[in-house]
Amino acid sequence: MMERNGNGMQSGSREAARQLVNHARTLVQLELELAKLEVQRKAKAVAGGAGAGAVAAYLAGLMVLFLLAAAAAGIATQLPVWASLLIVAGGLALLALVAALVAIRLLKKGAPPVPDQAIEEARRTKEAVQRV
């Protein structure tokens, strides 16, 4: 039989509660450590992926440069080298112009960055609440 203390609580129950709290604390600490290790592992994977992506982008840029050089060399079989380089540069200028126009259009579409729909919805909600 367990003894009762002055508060009427069994000492075994108090010890069990203390152990439960200690186990819960240990479990939380282990879960936090697991979460920390998992985040570190995932961060390393993301960093590695970002590095590999940067290398891929760099190599793709070099590939484009070589393709442009090949185009200029191909045109140079029929025209002088300076003319073939001007043709390739003109093509790049046209592509840059199109990209700039698309960028301007998208920037105008997004500016100013105000959540118009959310503001309108909030206004409607406010009006609906005031009517009630």
TILO-450930 format. One record per residue: x negated, y, z negated of N, C-alpha, C in turn; residue number from 1. Coordinates in steps of 0.1 Angstrom, whole numbers. Each point is the difference from the previous one (the first is absolute). Layout:
N
+-------+-------+-------+-------+-------+-------+-------+-------+-------+-----+
!  n.xx !  n.yy !  n.zz ! ca.xx ! ca.yy ! ca.zz !  c.xx !  c.yy !  c.zz !  nr !
+-------+-------+-------+-------+-------+-------+-------+-------+-------+-----+
!     X !     Y !     Z !     X !     Y !     Z !     X !     Y !     Z ! NUM !
...
+-------+-------+-------+-------+-------+-------+-------+-------+-------+-----+
! end
This chain:
132
+-------+-------+-------+-------+-------+-------+-------+-------+-------+-----+
!  n.xx !  n.yy !  n.zz ! ca.xx ! ca.yy ! ca.zz !  c.xx !  c.yy !  c.zz !  nr !
+-------+-------+-------+-------+-------+-------+-------+-------+-------+-----+
!    -8 !   -12 !     0 !     8 !    12 !     0 !    -9 !    12 !     0 !   1 !
!     5 !    11 !     6 !    -7 !    12 !     1 !     4 !     9 !   -11 !   2 !
!   -10 !     8 !    -5 !     3 !     9 !   -11 !     6 !    13 !     5 !   3 !
!     8 !     6 !    -8 !     6 !    13 !     4 !    -8 !    11 !    -8 !   4 !
!    -3 !    11 !     7 !    -6 !    11 !    -7 !    10 !     9 !    -6 !   5 !
!    -4 !    11 !    -5 !     9 !     9 !    -7 !    10 !     6 !     9 !   6 !
!    -3 !     1 !    13 !     9 !     6 !    10 !    10 !   -10 !     5 !   7 !
!    -1 !   -12 !    -4 !    10 !   -10 !     4 !    -4 !    -6 !    14 !   8 !
!   -12 !     4 !     5 !    -4 !    -6 !    13 !   -10 !   -11 !    -3 !   9 !
!     1 !   -10 !     8 !    -9 !   -12 !    -2 !   -14 !     4 !     5 !  10 !
!   -10 !    -4 !    -7 !   -13 !     3 !     4 !    -4 !    -7 !    13 !  11 !
!     6 !   -11 !     3 !    -3 !    -7 !    12 !     6 !     8 !    12 !  12 !
!    11 !     6 !    -2 !     7 !     8 !    11 !    -9 !    12 !     3 !  13 !
!    -5 !     6 !   -11 !    -9 !    12 !     2 !   -12 !    -4 !     8 !  14 !
!    -6 !   -11 !    -3 !   -12 !    -5 !     7 !     3 !    -3 !    14 !  15 !
!    12 !    -7 !     2 !     4 !    -3 !    14 !     2 !    13 !     8 !  16 !
!     6 !    10 !    -6 !     2 !    12 !     7 !   -13 !     7 !     3 !  17 !
!   -10 !     0 !    -9 !   -13 !     5 !     2 !    -7 !    -7 !    12 !  18 !
!     1 !   -13 !     0 !    -6 !    -8 !    11 !     6 !     3 !    13 !  19 !
!    14 !     2 !     0 !     7 !     3 !    12 !    -5 !    14 !     6 !  20 !
!    -1 !     9 !    -9 !    -5 !    14 !     4 !   -14 !    -2 !     6 !  21 !
!    -9 !    -7 !    -7 !   -14 !    -2 !     5 !     0 !    -7 !    13 !  22 !
!     8 !   -10 !     2 !     1 !    -7 !    13 !     5 !     9 !    11 !  23 !
!    10 !     8 !    -4 !     6 !     9 !    10 !   -11 !    11 !     4 !  24 !
!    -7 !     5 !   -10 !   -11 !    10 !     3 !   -10 !    -7 !     9 !  25 !
!    -4 !   -12 !    -3 !   -10 !    -7 !     8 !     5 !    -2 !    14 !  26 !
!    12 !    -4 !     1 !     6 !    -3 !    13 !     0 !    13 !     9 !  27 !
!     4 !    11 !    -6 !     0 !    13 !     7 !   -14 !     4 !     4 !  28 !
!   -10 !    -2 !    -9 !   -13 !     3 !     4 !    -5 !    -8 !    12 !  29 !
!     3 !   -13 !    -1 !    -4 !    -9 !    11 !     7 !     4 !    13 !  30 !
!    13 !     4 !    -1 !     7 !     4 !    12 !    -6 !    13 !     6 !  31 !
!    -4 !     9 !    -9 !    -6 !    12 !     5 !   -13 !    -3 !     7 !  32 !
!    -8 !    -9 !    -6 !   -13 !    -4 !     6 !     2 !    -6 !    13 !  33 !
!    10 !    -9 !     1 !     3 !    -6 !    13 !     4 !    10 !    11 !  34 !
!     9 !    10 !    -5 !     4 !    10 !    10 !   -12 !     8 !     4 !  35 !
!    -9 !     4 !    -9 !   -12 !     7 !     4 !    -9 !    -7 !    10 !  36 !
!    -2 !   -13 !    -3 !    -8 !    -8 !     9 !     7 !    -1 !    14 !  37 !
!    13 !    -2 !     0 !     7 !    -1 !    13 !    -1 !    13 !     8 !  38 !
!     1 !    11 !    -7 !    -1 !    13 !     7 !   -14 !     2 !     5 !  39 !
!   -10 !    -4 !    -8 !   -14 !     1 !     5 !    -2 !    -9 !    12 !  40 !
!     5 !   -12 !     0 !    -1 !    -9 !    11 !     6 !     6 !    13 !  41 !
!    12 !     5 !    -2 !     8 !     6 !    12 !    -7 !    13 !     5 !  42 !
!    -6 !     8 !    -9 !    -7 !    12 !     4 !   -12 !    -4 !     8 !  43 !
!    -7 !   -10 !    -4 !   -12 !    -5 !     8 !     4 !    -4 !    14 !  44 !
!    12 !    -7 !     0 !     4 !    -5 !    13 !     4 !    12 !     9 !  45 !
!     7 !    10 !    -6 !     4 !    11 !     8 !   -12 !     8 !     5 !  46 !
!   -10 !     2 !    -9 !   -12 !     7 !     4 !    -7 !    -8 !    11 !  47 !
!    -1 !   -13 !    -1 !    -6 !    -8 !    11 !     8 !     2 !    13 !  48 !
!    13 !     0 !    -1 !     8 !     1 !    12 !    -2 !    14 !     6 !  49 !
!    -1 !    10 !    -8 !    -2 !    14 !     5 !   -13 !     1 !     6 !  50 !
!   -10 !    -6 !    -5 !   -13 !     0 !     6 !     0 !    -7 !    13 !  51 !
!     6 !   -11 !     1 !     1 !    -8 !    13 !     8 !     8 !    10 !  52 !
!    10 !     7 !    -4 !     8 !     8 !     9 !    -8 !    12 !     5 !  53 !
!    -8 !     6 !    -9 !    -9 !    11 !     5 !   -10 !    -4 !    10 !  54 !
!    -6 !   -12 !    -2 !    -9 !    -6 !    10 !     7 !    -2 !    13 !  55 !
!    12 !    -6 !    -1 !     8 !    -3 !    12 !     3 !    13 !     8 !  56 !
!     4 !    11 !    -8 !     3 !    12 !     7 !   -12 !     6 !     7 !  57 !
!   -12 !    -1 !    -7 !   -12 !     6 !     6 !    -3 !    -8 !    13 !  58 !
!     1 !   -13 !    -1 !    -3 !    -8 !    12 !    10 !     2 !    11 !  59 !
!    12 !     3 !    -3 !    10 !     3 !    10 !    -3 !    13 !     6 !  60 !
!    -5 !    10 !    -8 !    -4 !    13 !     6 !   -11 !    -2 !    10 !  61 !
!   -10 !    -8 !    -4 !   -12 !    -2 !     9 !     5 !    -7 !    13 !  62 !
!    10 !    -9 !    -1 !     5 !    -7 !    11 !     6 !    10 !    10 !  63 !
!     8 !     9 !    -6 !     6 !    11 !     9 !   -10 !     8 !     7 !  64 !
!   -11 !     3 !    -7 !   -11 !     8 !     6 !    -6 !    -8 !    12 !  65 !
!    -2 !   -13 !    -2 !    -6 !    -8 !    10 !    10 !    -2 !    12 !  66 !
!    13 !    -1 !    -3 !    10 !     0 !    11 !     0 !    12 !     8 !  67 !
!    -1 !    12 !    -7 !    -1 !    12 !     7 !   -13 !     2 !     9 !  68 !
!   -11 !    -5 !    -6 !   -12 !     0 !     8 !     1 !    -9 !    12 !  69 !
!     7 !   -12 !    -2 !     1 !    -9 !    12 !     9 !     6 !    10 !  70 !
!    11 !     8 !    -4 !     8 !     6 !    10 !    -7 !    11 !     7 !  71 !
!    -8 !     7 !    -7 !    -8 !    11 !     7 !   -10 !    -7 !    10 !  72 !
!    -6 !   -11 !    -5 !   -10 !    -7 !     9 !     7 !    -6 !    12 !  73 !
!    12 !    -5 !    -1 !     8 !    -5 !    11 !     4 !    11 !    10 !  74 !
!     4 !    11 !    -5 !     3 !    12 !     9 !   -13 !     5 !     7 !  75 !
!   -11 !    -1 !    -7 !   -13 !     5 !     5 !    -4 !    -9 !    12 !  76 !
!     6 !   -11 !     3 !    -4 !    -8 !    12 !     6 !     7 !    12 !  77 !
!    10 !     8 !    -1 !     6 !     7 !    11 !    -3 !    15 !     0 !  78 !
!    -3 !     6 !   -11 !    -2 !    14 !    -2 !   -13 !     2 !    -7 !  79 !
!    -5 !    13 !     0 !   -12 !     3 !    -8 !     3 !    -2 !   -15 !  80 !
!   -11 !    -3 !    -7 !     2 !    -3 !   -14 !     7 !    12 !    -8 !  81 !
!    -4 !    12 !     4 !     6 !    11 !    -7 !    15 !     1 !     2 !  82 !
!     4 !    -3 !    12 !    14 !     0 !     3 !     8 !   -11 !    -7 !  83 !
!    -6 !   -12 !    -1 !     7 !   -11 !    -7 !     1 !     4 !   -15 !  84 !
!   -11 !     6 !    -6 !     1 !     4 !   -14 !    11 !    11 !    -2 !  85 !
!     1 !     9 !     9 !    10 !    10 !    -1 !    14 !    -6 !     1 !  86 !
!     2 !   -10 !     9 !    13 !    -7 !     1 !     4 !    -6 !   -13 !  87 !
!   -10 !    -8 !    -6 !     3 !    -7 !   -13 !     3 !    11 !   -11 !  88 !
!    -8 !    11 !     0 !     2 !    10 !   -10 !    14 !     7 !     2 !  89 !
!     4 !     2 !    12 !    13 !     5 !     3 !    11 !    -9 !    -5 !  90 !
!    -2 !   -13 !     2 !    10 !   -10 !    -5 !     1 !     1 !   -15 !  91 !
!   -11 !     1 !    -7 !     0 !     1 !   -14 !     6 !    13 !    -5 !  92 !
!    -2 !    11 !     8 !     6 !    12 !    -4 !    16 !    -1 !     1 !  93 !
!     4 !    -7 !    11 !    15 !    -2 !     1 !     5 !    -8 !   -12 !  94 !
!    -7 !   -11 !    -3 !     5 !    -8 !   -12 !     0 !     8 !   -13 !  95 !
!   -11 !     9 !    -2 !     0 !     8 !   -12 !    11 !    10 !     0 !  96 !
!     4 !     5 !    12 !    11 !    10 !     0 !    13 !    -7 !    -3 !  97 !
!     2 !   -11 !     5 !    13 !    -8 !    -3 !     0 !    -3 !   -15 !  98 !
!   -11 !    -5 !    -6 !     0 !    -3 !   -14 !     2 !    13 !    -8 !  99 !
!    -6 !    11 !     4 !     2 !    13 !    -8 !    15 !     4 !     1 ! 100 !
!     6 !    -1 !    11 !    15 !     3 !     2 !     8 !    -9 !    -9 ! 101 !
!    -3 !   -12 !     0 !     8 !   -10 !    -9 !    -2 !     4 !   -14 ! 102 !
!   -13 !     3 !    -4 !    -3 !     4 !   -14 !     8 !    12 !    -4 ! 103 !
!     0 !    10 !     9 !     7 !    13 !    -3 !    15 !    -3 !    -2 ! 104 !
!     6 !    -8 !     9 !    14 !    -3 !    -1 !     3 !    -7 !   -13 ! 105 !
!    -8 !   -10 !    -4 !     2 !    -7 !   -13 !    -2 !     9 !   -12 ! 106 !
!   -10 !     9 !     0 !    -2 !     9 !   -11 !    11 !     9 !    -1 ! 107 !
!     6 !     6 !    11 !    11 !     9 !    -1 !    13 !    -8 !    -5 ! 108 !
!     1 !   -12 !     3 !    11 !    -8 !    -4 !     0 !    -2 !   -15 ! 109 !
!   -12 !    -2 !    -6 !    -2 !    -3 !   -14 !    -1 !    12 !    -9 ! 110 !
!    -2 !    12 !     6 !    -2 !    12 !    -8 !    13 !     9 !    -1 ! 111 !
!     2 !     6 !   -11 !    -7 !    -2 !   -13 !     5 !   -13 !    -6 ! 112 !
!    -9 !    -5 !    -9 !     3 !   -13 !    -6 !    10 !     2 !   -11 ! 113 !
!    13 !     3 !     3 !    10 !     2 !   -10 !    10 !   -11 !     2 ! 114 !
!     5 !    -7 !   -10 !     9 !   -11 !     1 !    14 !     5 !     2 ! 115 !
!     3 !     5 !    13 !    13 !     6 !     3 !    12 !    -9 !    -3 ! 116 !
!    -1 !   -13 !     4 !    11 !    -9 !    -3 !     3 !    -2 !   -15 ! 117 !
!   -11 !    -1 !    -8 !     2 !    -2 !   -14 !     6 !    12 !    -6 ! 118 !
!    -4 !    12 !     4 !     5 !    13 !    -5 !    15 !     1 !     3 ! 119 !
!     4 !    -4 !    12 !    14 !     1 !     5 !     8 !   -10 !    -8 ! 120 !
!    -5 !   -12 !    -3 !     7 !   -10 !    -7 !     1 !     4 !   -15 ! 121 !
!   -10 !     7 !    -6 !     1 !     5 !   -13 !    11 !    11 !    -1 ! 122 !
!     0 !     8 !    10 !    10 !    11 !     0 !    14 !    -6 !     1 ! 123 !
!     2 !   -10 !     8 !    13 !    -7 !     1 !     4 !    -6 !   -13 ! 124 !
!    -9 !    -7 !    -6 !     2 !    -6 !   -13 !     4 !    10 !   -11 ! 125 !
!    -7 !    11 !     0 !     3 !    11 !   -10 !    14 !     5 !     3 ! 126 !
!     4 !     2 !    12 !    14 !     5 !     3 !    10 !   -11 !    -4 ! 127 !
!    -3 !   -13 !     2 !    10 !   -10 !    -3 !     1 !    -1 !   -16 ! 128 !
!   -10 !     2 !    -7 !     0 !    -1 !   -15 !     8 !    13 !    -5 ! 129 !
!    -2 !    11 !     6 !     7 !    12 !    -4 !    15 !    -1 !     2 ! 130 !
!     4 !    -7 !    10 !    14 !    -1 !     3 !     7 !    -9 !   -10 ! 131 !
!    -7 !    -9 !    -6 !     6 !    -9 !   -10 !     3 !     6 !   -13 ! 132 !
+-------+-------+-------+-------+-------+-------+-------+-------+-------+-----+
! end
